[in-house]
Amino acid sequence: MSTDSLRRSRDVPGLVAQAREGDPRAVARLVTLVENGDPCLPELAAALTPYTGQAQIIGITGSPGVGKSTTTNEMVRIYRAEGRRVGVLAVDPSSPFTGGSILGDRVRMQDHATDPGVYIRSMSSRGHLGGLAAATPQAVRVLEGAGCDVVLVETVGVGQAEVEVASLADTTLVLLAPGMGDAIQAVKAGILEIADVFVVNKADRDGVEATYRDIQGMLALGERGPGEWRPKVVRSVASRGEGIDDIITAIAKHRAWLSEHGQLQLRREHRAAVEVEELALGTLRARIGSLRQGSALPTLAAEVAAGRLDPYAAAARLLASLDQVDGDGG
C-alpha cells in the first residue's frame, strides 16, 4: 500500500462520516482497520462512540451445518421489510496455513448483496476460540456507528465451550437440528445457559418432535425465579423461509422483557466491562512482551526453572518491573 493510500485509509473522521452516509467502502475500511489492530483504533473508537449503543445486537450460534447462514439470510429479509438497516458479521473458520477465511457465509447471503441497507462482512476467526474473531466486538461498534439498526453476529460452528457470543449479544439464538445429537450437546456445552431463544431448524426432518421435547424437558429442569426469562423454543425450515416470523417474534419478546426488567442495560454494561478488560489485558500482554526483549522475563524464567524462585514471586517481580518501566517513562 502506498503512503497516500495508507493515509486515506486512516482518515478516521472522513471514513466515519462516509460510513454514516451509508458508504459500504468506508465501512469496509473501518472494519479492516479493526481487524488489523491499526494504531488509529483509539481515535476510531472515540469517533464512533456518539453513534453507538442503539443497535439491537443478535447472536446466532449452533453446530456446523445446522442452517445458521440460511436463517441469518431470512432474518435479514424480514428486518429489511420492516425498513431497518442491517449489519451482518459472519465469522468463518480460518485457514491454519494462511489465516484467511473461506467466506462461505457471505457466499450464502448473496440475496442481499446489492441492497444498500444491508452490510455483510465475513471475518476470519484467525485461530481465536469462542466462536468469534478477536476483533468482533469492535467491528460491531463500527456497524452500530454506521447506522445499522440491527447487527446479526453469526459465529463459527460451535463446539462445547464456544459460547463467547452470549457476552456480546442482547439476544442469543441457539440453532439445533433433528438427528444431529444437538440436544445432548446442548447439555454438555452449557448452551442451555446462553440461549435466549432455541431454534429447531430443519423441522421438516424426522425426529423434530423428539428434539423439541428434549429442549423443553431440559428447560423444565432449570431453576428460574418469578419474572425470569424462560427461553422460547421455535421451529423453522429456513431453506423455505418457514418459521422465520416466529423467530423474529421471539426475539422481540425477549427484547421487551430485557427492557421491562432493566436487563438490557445490565447486559450492555457487562459487554462493555468485558470489552474494556480485553483491551486492558491486550495492552498488558504487549508490555510484558516488550520485556522479553530485555532481561527481566528471561531472568525470572531462569530462576523459576532452576527452582530458586516460585512462579508467584516471579510474577510479582515482573509486575514490579512494569511499574518501574512506567515510572522511568514518566
C-alpha positions in Angstrom: 0.0 0.0 0.0 1.3 3.4 -0.9 1.8 6.2 1.6 -1.1 8.1 0.1 -3.4 5.1 0.2 -2.3 4.4 3.8 -3.1 8.0 4.8 -6.5 7.8 3.2 -7.3 4.5 4.9 -6.6 6.2 8.2 -8.6 9.3 7.7 -10.8 8.3 10.6 -13.1 11.4 10.7 -13.6 11.2 7.0 -14.2 7.5 7.0 -16.7 7.7 9.9 -18.6 10.5 8.1 -18.8 8.4 4.9 -19.9 5.3 6.8 -22.6 7.4 8.5 -23.8 8.3 5.0 -24.1 4.6 4.1 -20.9 4.2 2.0 -20.1 0.5 2.2 -16.5 1.0 1.2 -15.9 3.3 4.1 -17.5 0.7 6.5 -15.2 -2.0 4.9 -12.1 0.1 5.5 -13.1 0.8 9.1 -13.7 -2.9 9.8 -10.3 -3.7 8.1 -8.6 -1.2 10.5 -10.2 -3.0 13.4 -9.2 -6.5 12.1 -5.6 -5.4 11.6 -5.3 -3.8 15.0 -4.4 -0.4 13.4 -2.7 2.1 15.8 -5.6 4.6 15.0 -8.1 2.4 16.8 -8.3 4.7 19.9 -9.2 7.6 17.6 -11.7 5.4 15.8 -13.4 4.3 19.0 -13.7 7.9 20.1 -15.2 9.0 16.8 -17.8 6.1 16.9 -18.8 6.4 20.5 -21.5 9.1 20.0 -23.3 6.8 17.5 -23.2 3.5 19.4 -25.4 1.9 22.0 -28.7 2.0 20.0 -28.5 -1.0 17.7 -30.0 -4.4 18.5 -27.3 -7.0 18.7 -28.4 -10.6 17.9 -26.1 -13.5 18.2 -26.7 -16.6 16.1 -24.8 -19.8 17.1 -25.1 -23.6 16.7 -23.3 -26.6 15.3 -21.9 -26.7 11.8 -24.5 -27.5 9.2 -27.5 -26.5 11.3 -28.5 -23.7 9.0 -27.1 -20.6 10.7 -26.3 -18.7 7.4 -29.7 -19.6 5.8 -31.5 -18.5 8.9 -29.5 -15.2 9.1 -30.3 -14.6 5.4 -34.0 -15.0 6.0 -33.9 -12.8 9.2 -32.2 -10.0 7.1 -35.0 -10.2 4.6 -37.7 -9.7 7.3 -35.8 -6.9 9.1 -35.3 -5.1 5.7 -39.0 -5.4 5.0 -39.6 -3.5 8.3 -37.3 -0.7 6.9 -34.4 -1.4 9.3 -30.8 -1.2 8.3 -29.0 -4.4 9.0 -25.4 -5.3 9.5 -24.1 -8.9 9.4 -20.8 -10.1 10.9 -20.3 -13.8 9.8 -17.3 -15.4 11.5 -15.8 -18.1 9.3 -13.1 -20.6 10.3 -9.7 -19.6 9.3 -7.1 -21.5 7.3 -4.4 -22.9 9.5 -1.9 -22.1 6.7 -2.8 -18.6 5.6 -5.1 -17.4 8.4 -7.7 -16.4 5.8 -11.4 -17.2 5.7 -13.2 -19.1 3.0 -16.0 -16.5 3.2 -18.7 -19.2 2.9 -21.3 -17.3 4.9 -21.0 -14.3 2.6 -21.5 -16.5 -0.5 -24.7 -17.9 1.0 -26.1 -14.4 1.6 -25.9 -13.1 -2.0 -29.7 -12.3 -1.9 -28.8 -9.0 -0.2 -25.5 -8.2 -1.9 -27.0 -5.2 -3.8 -29.1 -3.9 -1.0 -27.6 -0.6 0.3 -29.5 -1.1 3.6 -27.5 -4.3 4.3 -23.8 -4.6 5.1 -22.4 -8.1 5.2 -18.8 -8.8 6.4 -17.2 -12.2 6.7 -14.4 -12.2 9.3 -11.8 -14.9 9.8 -11.6 -16.3 13.3 -7.8 -16.2 12.9 -7.5 -19.0 15.4 -9.4 -17.2 18.1 -11.5 -19.6 20.3 -15.0 -18.9 21.4 -16.8 -18.9 18.0 -15.9 -15.3 17.3 -13.0 -13.3 15.9 -11.0 -11.3 18.4 -12.0 -8.1 16.5 -15.7 -8.9 16.5 -16.7 -6.5 19.4 -15.0 -3.5 17.8 -16.5 -4.5 14.4 -19.9 -4.4 16.0 -19.2 -0.9 17.1 -18.3 0.1 13.5 -21.7 -1.3 12.2 -23.5 0.5 15.1 -21.7 3.7 14.2 -22.5 3.3 10.6 -26.2 3.5 11.4 -27.3 -0.2 11.5 -30.5 -0.7 13.5 -29.8 -4.4 13.8 -26.5 -6.2 13.9 -26.5 -10.0 13.4 -23.4 -11.8 14.6 -23.1 -15.4 13.3 -20.5 -17.5 14.9 -18.2 -20.2 13.7 -19.9 -23.6 14.1 -19.5 -24.1 17.8 -18.1 -26.9 19.9 -18.8 -27.5 23.6 -17.2 -24.4 25.0 -17.6 -21.7 22.3 -20.2 -19.6 23.9 -18.5 -16.2 23.7 -21.3 -14.7 21.6 -23.5 -14.6 24.7 -21.4 -11.8 26.2 -21.7 -9.8 23.0 -25.3 -10.0 22.1 -28.5 -8.6 23.5 -30.3 -11.8 22.4 -28.6 -15.1 21.6 -30.2 -17.7 19.3 -29.0 -21.3 19.5 -29.9 -23.3 16.5 -30.4 -27.0 16.7 -31.5 -29.6 14.1 -33.1 -33.1 14.4 -30.8 -36.1 14.0 -27.6 -34.3 14.9 -27.5 -35.1 18.6 -27.7 -31.3 19.3 -30.0 -31.6 22.3 -27.4 -33.7 24.2 -24.6 -31.5 23.0 -26.5 -28.5 24.4 -26.4 -30.0 27.9 -22.7 -30.8 27.7 -21.8 -27.4 26.3 -23.7 -25.2 28.7 -25.6 -23.8 25.8 -28.7 -24.2 27.9 -27.5 -21.2 29.9 -26.6 -18.9 27.0 -29.7 -19.4 24.8 -32.4 -16.8 25.0 -34.2 -18.4 22.0 -33.8 -22.0 20.8 -34.5 -22.6 17.1 -35.1 -26.1 16.0 -34.3 -25.7 12.3 -34.8 -28.2 9.5 -38.1 -29.0 11.2 -39.2 -30.9 8.1 -36.8 -33.8 9.1 -37.7 -36.9 11.1 -37.1 -36.6 14.8 -38.1 -32.9 15.1 -40.7 -33.7 17.8 -38.1 -35.6 19.9 -35.6 -32.7 19.6 -38.3 -30.2 20.6 -39.3 -32.4 23.6 -35.7 -32.8 24.7 -35.2 -29.0 24.8 -38.4 -28.4 26.6 -37.5 -31.1 29.1 -34.1 -29.5 29.7 -35.7 -26.1 30.2 -38.1 -27.6 32.7 -35.2 -28.8 34.8 -33.7 -25.3 35.1 -34.5 -23.3 38.2 -35.9 -19.8 37.5 -37.3 -17.3 39.9 -40.5 -15.3 39.4 -40.2 -13.0 36.4 -37.1 -14.6 35.0 -36.9 -15.2 31.3 -37.7 -18.6 30.1 -36.1 -19.3 26.7 -38.5 -19.7 23.8 -38.3 -22.7 21.6 -39.4 -22.2 18.0 -39.3 -24.4 14.8 -38.2 -23.4 11.4 -37.4 -24.6 7.9 -35.1 -21.7 7.0 -34.4 -23.0 3.5 -38.1 -22.4 2.7 -38.5 -19.3 4.8 -40.8 -21.1 7.2 -40.9 -20.1 10.9 -38.7 -17.1 10.5 -41.6 -14.8 11.6 -41.8 -16.9 14.8 -38.0 -16.3 15.4 -38.4 -12.6 14.9 -41.4 -12.5 17.3 -39.5 -14.5 20.0 -36.5 -12.0 19.7 -39.0 -9.1 20.0 -40.5 -10.7 23.2 -37.1 -11.1 24.7 -36.1 -7.5 23.8 -39.3 -6.3 25.6 -38.5 -8.4 28.6 -35.0 -7.1 28.8 -36.2 -3.5 28.7 -39.0 -4.1 31.2 -36.7 -5.7 33.8 -33.7 -3.4 33.3 -31.7 -6.3 31.9 -30.8 -4.6 28.6 -28.7 -2.0 30.4 -27.1 -4.7 32.6 -26.2 -6.8 29.6 -24.6 -3.8 27.8 -22.7 -2.8 30.9 -21.4 -6.4 31.2 -20.5 -6.3 27.5 -18.6 -3.0 28.0 -16.8 -4.4 31.0 -15.6 -7.5 29.0 -14.5 -5.3 26.1 -12.6 -2.9 28.4 -11.0 -5.8 30.2 -9.9 -7.5 27.0 -8.3 -4.2 25.7 -6.5 -3.7 29.0 -5.2 -7.3 29.0 -4.1 -6.9 25.4 -2.1 -3.8 26.4 -0.6 -5.6 29.4 0.4 -8.6 27.2 2.1 -6.2 24.8 4.0 -4.6 27.6 5.0 -8.0 29.0 6.1 -9.0 25.5 8.3 -6.0 25.4 10.1 -7.2 28.5 11.0 -10.4 26.6 13.4 -8.3 24.6 15.2 -7.2 27.7 16.4 -9.3 30.6 13.6 -9.2 33.2 11.4 -12.0 32.0 14.2 -14.4 30.8 16.0 -13.8 34.1 12.9 -14.6 36.1 12.1 -17.6 34.0 15.6 -19.0 34.6 15.2 -18.5 38.3 11.9 -20.4 38.3 13.2 -23.2 36.1 16.2 -23.6 38.4 14.0 -23.9 41.5 15.4 -20.7 43.1 12.1 -18.8 42.8 8.4 -19.7 42.8 6.2 -18.6 39.9 4.0 -16.3 42.1 7.0 -14.4 43.4 8.3 -14.2 39.8 5.0 -12.8 38.6 5.1 -10.2 41.3 8.6 -9.1 40.3 7.5 -9.0 36.7 4.7 -6.6 37.5 7.1 -4.5 39.6 9.3 -4.3 36.5 6.4 -3.0 34.5 5.7 -0.4 37.2 9.4 0.6 37.1 9.3 1.0 33.3 6.2 3.2 33.6 7.9 5.3 36.3 11.1 5.8 34.2 8.9 6.7 31.2 7.0 9.3 33.3 
